[in-house]
Amino acid sequence: LQSLIAEELERICHIIDSKAIRACKTAADERAVIQKESAAIRTIFKEENNDSRHSNVAKLLYIHMLGYPAHFGQIECLKLVASNRFADKRLGYLGIMLLLDENQEVLTLVTNCLRNDMNHSNMYIVGLALCTLGNISSPEMSGDLFTEVEKNLGSSNTYIRKKAALCAMRIIRKVPELQENFLSRAKSLLSDRNHGVLLTAITLITEMCLINSETLETFRKAVPLLVRHLKSLVSAGFSPEHDVTGVTDPFLQVKILRLLRILGKGDAEASEAMNDILAQVAMNTESSKNVGNSILYETVQTIMEIQSESGLRVLAINILGKFLTNRDNNIRYVALTTLNKTVLIDTNAVQRHRNIILDCLRDGDISIRRRALELSFALINASNVRVLTRELLAFLEVADNEFKQGMTTKICLAADRFAPNKRWHIDTVLRVLKLAGNFVREEILSNFIRLVAQTSELNAYTAQKLYAALKADISQESLTLAGVWVIGEYGDILIKGGSFEEEELVKEVTEQDVIDLMDSILAGPYANQLTREYILTALMKLASRFTSAPVIQHIKNTLEKYNTSIEVEIQQRAIEYSNLFKFENIRPAILERMPIPEIKEEQNRSQTEEGSLLEDFSGASKKSDGID
């Protein structure tokens, strides 16, 4: 079809006044030229002039290719098809393929011409008819003409056989029930020595296997034959007719590999028959050029899809690892995508390429960074969680905002699942809150608060770390919320200090220092309603934990300041908390430390599901107050 269009377009440019079209400075000028030419063509069509029909249809196709209506030439195309001249038939069939589709009623008028031409003595006319049927065939036409296509599959002419095979593929797509009529012919084509015929035959058989799984058993018997074809291609010497940059017919090799993948999936015997040739292709194909890489990629896909030997799978994954060092971004992207699919099949083999995968996180291409990130999370386990988390945190620091929400969730889930100890777990989540606190989901914040509440021996350590973090940065919302909650609950422990020796930890904190921090957050530019709700509750709790009278009075004054807040929730809290000071007998009991929060059942289930680290988390959730 493409060659037909190219040839006719070259001729059309001499027929129509293309200079007039190119000279148009505006779309309106072009429309005027086209309308004038279309009107002239309509007039000539009415005159039924056979001599000018060819040139006028050619002009019309050019007009159609420019994007203007040309439907009024459909019948003229049918008249050209009925002509005895090859040039007329070629242009007529080209017009039918361009101006008609399978839903056009006019198409029924061409059925008889197609039948006659598929039985023509001229192979090129037969090829035109098969090409047209393969492009526009409707279910009705397929039912009427499949016998002619089947007959042409057995033609002695290779040109006709390959055209018929592709036409048959269109027919079985439109009418799957007709597939059985082509089975025997398709099997016989697999023995054809012509590469073009073999290529189209394998394409047809692949389509048959995809449409009807029952066909698989029929063609699994042909696996040894396919293996022989592939072996001859791999071991063949230089063949000028089929050579592409040093590789013998890579298109046919790729088609054979795809069909082997379909036939070997779920069948041990067929898989065993193709193991050796797959290993041979994987080891002998040159990867310095894209042609070889395409074959290697299909080989890897086939190895990972069938029931192959473990050594063969390792070889396939090593090929993908080699792809990751390629300069071509497309090849590296394909390798990362394939590794993402295969990581669950052989994790240990993929782990060997961990360093190269982590290097891809620094790639300039955002698509490669995204795939490398997904693969990095899939590789996390108990033995490498420290190393991989450190690398992922380094990437989080410089990552684009679109990555951050998914990353924060996955890093925290990985820490929750594989943490070597509680302190490392807390440090990791704290680091996430510092780097991307504005992108942390509500569930992650709730889980962290629950972790802190569960780990009483680290309450002082966590409170000190959060206090130091908030002194340095209050711009990260989730960090602020977590810090305010923990300081509100464990402010007395923070004042007492702890025995931990770290540079980041504040050695001595007073009650006034804590209150000053709360005031700075309230007065800062990042405070929103949710933050103020947290702080008011934290201040009220600190009033029952601190003993300094000036500090407690300062808390009362802060609460009274919000008694007239325009935010209803803030005002309600401030008034209720202020009134609570009048009930000294019950206030300490009301403000006791929160019990360990219970994790939601559905949240717990989602975290324990296999592969949860690979889920794509999107959309920000509204944070809620976890201390009321």
C-alpha positions in Angstrom: 0.0 0.0 0.0 2.8 2.4 0.9 4.7 1.7 -2.3 1.5 2.3 -4.3 0.8 5.6 -2.6 4.4 6.7 -3.2 4.4 5.9 -6.9 1.0 7.5 -7.6 1.8 10.6 -5.6 4.8 11.2 -7.7 2.6 11.0 -10.8 -0.1 13.1 -9.3 2.3 16.0 -8.5 2.7 16.4 -12.3 -1.0 16.2 -13.0 -2.4 18.6 -10.5 -1.2 22.2 -10.2 0.8 21.7 -7.1 2.5 25.0 -7.5 -0.8 26.8 -7.0 -1.3 24.9 -3.7 2.2 25.6 -2.5 1.8 29.3 -3.4 -1.2 29.6 -1.1 -0.3 31.8 1.9 -3.3 31.0 4.0 -5.6 28.0 4.6 -8.4 29.9 3.0 -6.4 30.3 -0.2 -5.7 26.6 -0.2 -9.4 25.8 0.3 -10.3 28.0 -2.6 -7.9 26.2 -5.0 -9.1 22.8 -3.8 -12.8 23.7 -4.1 -12.2 25.0 -7.7 -10.4 21.8 -8.7 -13.0 19.6 -7.0 -15.8 21.3 -8.8 -14.0 20.8 -12.1 -13.4 17.1 -11.3 -17.1 16.6 -10.5 -18.1 18.1 -13.8 -15.8 15.8 -15.7 -17.1 12.8 -13.8 -20.6 13.6 -15.0 -19.4 13.5 -18.6 -18.4 9.8 -18.2 -15.1 10.4 -20.0 -13.1 7.2 -19.7 -9.9 8.8 -21.0 -9.7 11.4 -18.3 -11.0 9.2 -15.4 -7.6 8.0 -14.4 -6.0 11.4 -14.1 -9.0 12.9 -12.3 -9.1 10.1 -9.7 -5.4 10.6 -9.2 -6.1 14.3 -8.6 -8.8 13.4 -6.2 -6.5 11.1 -4.2 -4.1 14.0 -3.8 -6.9 16.2 -2.6 -7.9 13.5 -0.1 -4.3 13.2 1.1 -4.4 17.0 1.8 -7.3 16.4 4.1 -10.2 17.6 2.0 -13.4 15.6 1.1 -13.1 13.3 -1.8 -16.0 10.8 -1.2 -17.7 11.7 -4.5 -14.9 9.8 -6.3 -15.8 6.4 -4.8 -17.8 5.2 -7.7 -15.2 6.3 -10.2 -12.6 4.2 -8.3 -14.9 1.2 -8.8 -15.1 1.9 -12.5 -11.3 2.0 -12.7 -11.1 -1.4 -10.9 -13.4 -2.9 -13.6 -11.1 -1.7 -16.3 -8.8 -4.2 -18.1 -5.7 -1.9 -17.9 -3.3 -2.6 -15.1 -2.6 1.1 -14.5 -6.4 1.7 -14.0 -6.8 -1.2 -11.7 -3.9 -0.2 -9.6 -5.2 3.4 -9.2 -8.7 2.1 -8.6 -7.7 -0.3 -5.9 -5.6 2.4 -4.3 -8.6 4.8 -4.3 -10.8 2.1 -2.7 -8.2 1.5 0.1 -8.0 5.3 0.7 -11.6 6.4 0.3 -13.6 3.4 1.6 -13.6 1.4 4.8 -15.4 -1.8 5.8 -18.6 0.1 6.8 -19.3 1.6 3.4 -22.3 0.2 1.5 -20.5 0.9 -1.8 -18.0 -1.8 -0.8 -20.4 -4.6 -1.7 -20.1 -3.5 -5.4 -16.4 -4.4 -5.5 -16.8 -8.0 -4.2 -17.2 -9.5 -7.7 -14.3 -7.5 -9.1 -12.1 -8.8 -6.2 -13.2 -12.4 -6.9 -12.4 -12.1 -10.6 -9.0 -10.4 -10.0 -8.0 -13.0 -7.4 -8.3 -15.6 -10.2 -6.5 -13.5 -12.8 -3.5 -14.8 -14.7 -1.4 -11.7 -13.9 0.2 -12.1 -10.5 0.3 -8.4 -9.9 -3.4 -8.0 -10.4 -4.0 -10.9 -8.0 -1.7 -9.1 -5.6 -3.7 -5.9 -5.9 -6.9 -7.7 -5.1 -5.4 -9.5 -2.1 -3.9 -6.3 -0.8 -7.2 -4.4 -1.1 -9.2 -7.2 0.6 -6.5 -7.3 3.4 -7.0 -3.6 4.0 -10.8 -3.1 3.8 -12.4 -6.5 4.2 -15.6 -6.5 6.2 -17.1 -9.7 7.8 -19.5 -10.1 4.9 -16.7 -9.8 2.3 -14.5 -12.2 4.3 -17.3 -14.8 4.2 -17.8 -14.4 0.4 -14.1 -14.4 -0.6 -12.2 -16.6 1.9 -12.2 -19.6 -0.6 -10.3 -17.5 -3.2 -7.8 -16.5 -0.5 -7.4 -20.1 0.6 -6.8 -21.2 -2.9 -4.1 -18.5 -3.4 -2.3 -19.7 -0.3 -1.5 -22.8 -2.3 -0.3 -20.9 -5.4 3.0 -21.8 -6.9 3.9 -18.1 -7.0 5.7 -16.8 -3.9 4.5 -13.3 -4.5 0.9 -14.4 -4.3 1.4 -16.8 -1.4 2.7 -14.1 0.9 0.0 -11.6 -0.1 -2.7 -14.3 0.5 -1.2 -15.1 4.0 -1.6 -11.5 5.1 -5.0 -11.3 3.6 -6.0 -14.4 5.5 -4.9 -12.8 8.7 -7.4 -10.0 8.1 -10.1 -12.5 7.4 -9.7 -14.5 10.6 -9.6 -11.2 12.6 -13.0 -10.3 11.2 -14.5 -13.8 11.2 -12.6 -16.0 13.7 -14.9 -19.0 12.7 -13.1 -19.1 9.3 -9.8 -19.9 10.9 -10.1 -23.7 10.5 -10.2 -23.2 6.8 -6.7 -21.9 6.7 -5.0 -24.3 9.2 -3.7 -26.9 6.7 -2.5 -24.2 4.3 -0.8 -22.3 7.1 1.1 -25.4 8.3 2.3 -26.2 4.8 3.7 -22.6 4.4 6.0 -23.2 7.4 8.1 -25.5 5.1 8.5 -22.7 2.5 12.1 -21.8 1.7 11.2 -18.3 0.7 11.8 -15.9 3.6 9.0 -13.5 2.6 6.5 -16.3 2.5 7.8 -17.8 5.8 7.6 -14.4 7.4 3.9 -13.9 6.5 3.1 -17.5 7.3 4.5 -17.1 10.9 2.6 -13.8 11.2 -0.6 -15.6 10.2 0.0 -18.5 12.6 0.8 -16.1 15.5 -2.5 -14.4 14.9 -4.3 -17.8 14.8 -2.8 -18.8 18.1 -3.8 -15.5 19.8 -7.3 -15.7 18.5 -8.0 -19.3 19.4 -6.0 -21.1 22.1 -7.1 -24.5 20.8 -4.9 -23.8 17.8 -1.8 -23.9 20.0 -1.8 -27.7 20.3 -1.9 -28.0 16.5 1.1 -25.7 15.9 3.2 -27.0 18.9 4.0 -29.9 16.7 5.8 -27.5 14.4 8.2 -26.3 17.2 11.1 -28.4 15.9 10.6 -27.0 12.4 10.6 -23.5 13.7 13.8 -24.3 15.7 15.5 -25.5 12.6 14.5 -22.3 10.7 15.9 -20.2 13.5 19.1 -22.2 13.7 19.7 -21.9 10.0 19.3 -18.1 10.3 21.7 -17.9 13.3 24.4 -20.1 11.8 24.0 -18.9 8.2 26.9 -17.2 6.5 26.7 -13.8 4.7 23.6 -13.6 2.6 23.4 -10.3 0.6 19.7 -10.8 -0.1 18.8 -11.0 3.6 21.6 -9.3 5.4 20.9 -6.3 7.6 24.0 -4.8 9.1 25.6 -8.2 9.5 22.5 -10.0 10.8 20.7 -12.5 8.6 17.0 -11.5 8.2 16.4 -10.1 11.7 12.7 -9.6 10.9 12.2 -13.3 10.4 14.2 -14.1 13.5 12.0 -11.8 15.6 8.8 -13.3 14.2 10.0 -16.9 14.9 11.0 -15.9 18.5 7.6 -14.4 19.1 5.8 -17.5 17.8 8.0 -19.7 19.9 7.2 -17.7 23.0 3.5 -18.2 22.4 3.9 -21.9 21.7 6.2 -22.6 24.7 4.2 -20.8 27.3 2.7 -23.3 29.7 4.1 -26.3 27.8 7.2 -28.1 29.2 7.8 -30.2 26.2 7.7 -27.4 23.7 9.9 -25.2 26.1 12.5 -28.0 26.3 12.7 -28.3 22.5 13.6 -24.6 22.2 16.0 -24.1 25.1 19.1 -24.9 23.2 18.4 -22.6 20.3 17.4 -19.7 22.6 20.8 -20.1 24.4 22.5 -20.1 21.0 20.8 -17.0 19.8 21.4 -15.2 23.2 25.2 -16.0 23.1 25.9 -15.6 19.4 23.9 -12.4 18.5 26.0 -9.3 18.2 24.7 -6.5 20.6 26.7 -3.6 19.2 23.9 -2.6 16.8 20.2 -2.1 17.2 19.4 -5.0 14.9 21.1 -7.4 17.2 19.5 -5.8 20.2 16.0 -6.3 18.8 16.7 -10.0 18.4 18.2 -10.2 21.9 15.2 -8.5 23.4 12.8 -10.9 21.8 15.0 -13.8 22.9 14.9 -12.5 26.5 11.1 -12.1 26.3 10.8 -15.7 25.0 13.1 -17.1 27.7 11.2 -15.4 30.5 7.8 -16.4 29.1 8.4 -20.1 28.6 9.3 -22.8 31.1 13.0 -22.3 30.5 15.9 -23.6 32.6 17.2 -21.4 35.5 20.6 -21.0 33.8 18.9 -19.7 30.7 16.8 -17.2 32.7 20.0 -15.9 34.4 21.5 -15.5 30.9 18.4 -13.5 29.8 18.6 -11.2 32.8 22.3 -10.7 32.2 21.5 -9.5 28.7 19.1 -7.0 30.2 21.8 -5.9 32.6 24.1 -5.3 29.6 21.3 -3.3 28.0 21.4 -0.9 31.0 24.9 0.1 30.1 23.8 1.0 26.5 23.9 4.7 25.5 20.6 4.5 23.8 17.8 5.6 26.1 15.2 3.4 24.3 17.2 0.2 25.0 17.8 1.1 28.6 14.1 1.9 29.1 13.1 -1.4 27.5 15.6 -3.2 29.8 14.2 -1.6 32.9 10.6 -2.3 31.9 11.4 -6.0 31.2 13.3 -6.3 34.5 10.3 -5.0 36.3 8.3 -7.8 34.8 10.9 -10.5 35.6 12.0 -9.4 39.0 9.5 -11.7 40.7 10.6 -14.7 38.6 14.3 -14.6 39.5 15.0 -11.8 42.1 18.5 -13.0 42.9 19.6 -12.7 39.2 18.2 -9.2 39.0 19.9 -8.2 42.3 23.3 -8.7 40.7 22.6 -5.6 38.5 21.5 -3.5 41.5 24.3 -0.9 41.2 23.6 -0.3 37.5 19.8 0.1 38.3 20.6 2.6 41.0 22.8 4.6 38.6 19.7 4.9 36.3 18.1 7.0 39.1 20.5 9.8 38.1 19.7 9.6 34.4 18.6 12.7 32.6 15.6 11.0 31.1 12.6 11.1 33.4 11.1 7.9 31.9 14.2 6.0 32.8 14.3 7.4 36.3 10.7 6.4 36.8 11.3 2.8 35.7 14.5 2.5 37.7 12.6 3.8 40.7 9.9 1.1 40.4 12.6 -1.6 39.9 14.6 -0.4 42.9 11.5 -0.7 45.2 10.9 -4.2 43.8 14.4 -5.2 44.8 14.1 -4.2 48.5 14.4 -7.1 50.9 15.6 -7.7 54.5 19.2 -8.1 53.5 19.6 -4.9 51.4 17.0 -2.6 52.9 19.6 -0.3 54.5 21.6 0.2 51.2 18.7 0.6 48.9 16.8 2.9 51.3 19.9 5.1 51.6 20.1 5.4 47.8 16.4 6.1 47.5 16.5 8.8 50.2 19.3 10.4 48.3 17.2 10.4 45.2 14.2 11.7 47.1 16.2 14.8 48.0 16.6 15.8 44.4 13.5 14.1 42.8 10.8 15.9 40.9 7.6 16.6 42.9 5.7 14.2 40.8 7.8 11.3 42.2 7.7 12.3 45.8 4.3 11.1 47.0 4.7 7.7 45.6 8.3 7.5 46.9 7.5 8.6 50.4 4.8 6.0 50.7 6.9 3.2 49.3 10.0 4.0 51.3 7.9 4.0 54.5 6.2 0.8 53.6 9.6 -0.8 52.9 10.9 0.4 56.2 7.8 -1.0 58.0 8.2 -4.3 56.3 12.0 -4.9 56.4 13.3 -2.6 59.1 16.2 -4.3 61.0 15.2 -2.5 64.2 12.8 0.1 65.5 15.4 2.9 65.8 16.4 2.5 62.1 12.7 2.5 61.2 12.1 5.8 63.1 15.2 7.4 61.6 14.1 6.4 58.1 10.6 7.8 58.4 12.0 11.0 60.0 14.3 11.4 57.1 11.4 11.1 54.7 9.4 13.7 56.7 12.3 16.1 56.5 12.9 15.7 52.7 9.3 15.5 51.5 6.9 16.1 54.4 4.5 18.0 52.1 4.0 14.8 50.0 3.4 12.2 52.8 0.0 10.5 52.8 -2.2 10.4 55.8 -1.8 6.7 56.3 2.0 7.0 56.5 1.8 9.8 59.1 -0.7 7.7 61.2 1.6 4.7 61.0 4.5 6.7 62.2 2.6 8.0 65.2 1.5 4.5 66.0 5.2 3.3 65.7 6.3 6.0 68.1 3.5 5.2 70.6 4.4 1.5 70.4 8.2 2.1 71.0 8.2 3.6 74.5 12.0 3.0 74.9 12.6 5.5 72.0 10.1 8.2 73.0 12.8 10.5 74.3 15.0 9.9 71.2 12.1 10.5 68.8 11.0 13.6 70.6 14.5 15.1 70.6 15.0 14.3 66.9 11.7 15.9 65.9 12.4 18.9 68.1 15.7 19.4 66.4 14.2 18.9 63.0 11.4 21.5 63.6 14.0 24.0 64.9 15.7 23.7 61.5 12.7 23.5 59.2 8.9 24.0 59.7 8.0 24.1 56.0 7.3 20.4 55.7 3.7 19.8 56.8 3.8 16.2 57.8 7.1 16.8 59.7 5.4 19.6 61.6 2.3 17.5 62.4 4.4 14.5 63.6 6.6 16.8 65.6 3.8 18.6 67.3 2.0 15.4 68.1 5.0 13.7 69.6 6.1 16.8 71.6 2.6 17.2 72.9 2.5 13.6 74.0 6.0 13.3 75.3 7.0 16.8 76.1 7.9 15.9 79.7 10.2 13.2 78.5 11.8 15.7 76.0 12.6 18.0 78.9 14.2 15.3 80.9 16.4 14.4 78.0 17.9 11.0 77.1 21.2 9.1 77.0 21.6 9.1 73.2 24.7 10.6 71.7 24.1 12.1 68.4 25.1 15.5 66.9 21.6 16.3 65.7 20.0 15.7 69.2 19.5 18.8 71.4 21.3 18.2 74.6 19.1 20.4 76.8 15.6 21.7 76.2 13.5 23.8 78.6 9.8 24.1 78.8 10.0 27.7 77.5 12.0 26.4 74.5 9.2 24.0 73.6 6.5 26.8 73.9 8.7 29.1 71.8 8.9 26.5 69.1 5.1 26.1 69.1 4.7 29.9 68.9 7.1 30.1 66.0 5.1 27.5 64.0 1.8 29.3 64.7 3.3 32.6 63.6 5.1 31.1 60.6 3.9 31.3 57.0 3.3 27.5 56.7 0.7 27.2 59.5 -2.7 26.1 58.2 -5.9 25.1 60.0 -4.8 21.5 60.5 -1.5 22.6 61.9 -3.2 25.0 64.3 -5.6 22.3 65.4 -2.6 20.0 66.2 -0.8 22.8 68.1 -3.7 23.8 70.3 -4.2 20.2 71.3 -0.5 19.8 71.9 -0.3 22.9 74.0 -3.2 21.7 76.1 -1.5 18.4 76.8 1.8 20.2 77.6 -0.1 22.2 80.2 -0.6 19.0 82.2 3.0 17.9 81.7 4.9 21.1 82.4 5.2 22.6 85.9 6.4 26.2 85.2 3.7 28.7 86.1 4.7 31.3 83.4 4.7 28.6 80.8 1.2 27.4 81.7 0.0 31.0 81.8 1.5 31.5 78.3 -0.5 28.5 77.1 -3.7 29.9 78.5 -3.1 33.2 76.8 -2.4 31.5 73.5 -5.7 29.5 73.8 -7.7 32.6 74.7 -6.3 34.4 71.6 -8.0 31.8 69.4 -11.4 32.0 71.2 -12.5 34.4 68.5 -11.0 32.6 65.5 -13.1 32.7 62.3 -12.3 29.0 61.9 -15.1 27.2 63.7 -13.0 24.1 64.6 -10.1 26.2 66.0 -12.5 28.4 68.0 -14.3 25.4 69.5 -11.1 23.8 70.6 -9.7 27.0 72.1 -12.9 27.6 74.1 -13.2 24.0 75.3 -9.5 23.8 76.3 -9.7 27.2 78.1 -12.7 26.0 80.1 -11.0 22.7 80.9 -8.5 24.7 83.1 -11.4 25.2 85.5 -11.7 21.5 86.2 -8.4 20.6 87.8 -9.8 17.4 89.3 -10.5 15.8 85.9 -8.0 17.7 83.6 -5.0 15.4 84.2 -7.1 12.3 83.4 -8.5 13.8 80.3 -5.0 14.8 79.1 -3.3 11.5 79.7 -1.1 10.0 77.0 -3.0 8.5 74.1 -3.2 4.7 74.0 -1.5 3.0 71.1 -3.7 3.8 68.0 -5.2 0.8 66.3 -4.4 0.3 62.7 -7.3 0.2 60.3 -8.2 -3.3 59.1 -8.2 -2.4 55.5 -4.9 -0.4 55.9 -3.3 -3.4 57.5 -4.5 -5.7 54.7 -3.2 -3.4 52.0 0.3 -3.3 53.6 0.6 -7.0 53.9 -0.4 -7.9 50.4 2.4 -9.3 48.3 3.9 -6.7 45.9 2.4 -3.8 47.8 5.7 -1.9 47.3 5.1 -1.9 43.5 1.7 -0.2 43.7 1.4 3.2 42.1 0.2 5.6 44.8 -1.3 8.7 43.5 -3.4 11.5 44.8 -3.0 13.4 48.0 -5.2 12.6 50.9 -6.5 15.1 53.4 -4.7 14.8 56.7 -6.8 14.4 59.8 -6.0 15.1 63.5 -4.8 11.8 65.1 -4.8 13.0 68.7 -8.4 14.0 69.4 
